């Protein structure tokens, strides 16, 4: 058979947009309809200024990456331990629902949000919330497809498209009947992808680009799903024999 060229984006799009759940009696789907938490996240490659232009990136800067213009800083104490034990000064609970300001994300962005803020920020979500996350690719730095992965959940990919996401018009294209249920999705170059899930798995869940370079540059955050009303819907305690870092 003749396969498409490795740069044939149309062939890849034609394949991925046809993926559906079985949505049968044997394999039912439960796509959440009544969203209670909406999060809009810009996905960007950025730069961090180096003193005296001493780094090896563009203009002597260091390459970085961000979600909502925040480049994640990995703490020396893991966020799960810090959250469970209420340890201070490890992370902040204020990852924003929106980017710092709106611009033409996929157009000629100039220096808009080229330089991110640095921080270890997490997003707190109530147990049982119906969450919709829209990932918006940007033309900041170097636009490309970003495979975004969320630990702890499978989610429904309810929509994807090119250009800037529009809450009125883009949502009209959503598939709420038989969308694929996955844990990783590709945010199109200069496009967007929308996912939905029910926050019914309490815990501390890493969300990141699955390009390891971008993850190491800071294209990450943490979603913390708070405890539910019972022991069965609460974070389990660490095992008694859990090794201690030294």
Secondary structure, DSSP 8 states (H G I E B T S, - for coil): -----TT-HHHHHHHHTT-----SSSS------S--EEEEEEEEEEEE--GGG-SSSGGG-EEEEEETTEEE---SS-HHHHHHTT-SSS-BS---SS-SS---TTS--TTTT-S-EEE-BEEEE-TT-EEEEEEEE--SSS---EEEEETT--EEEEEEEES---TTTGGGG---SS--EESEEEE-TTEEEEEEEE--S-EEEEEEESSHHHHHHT-EEEEEE---SSGGGS-----TT-----
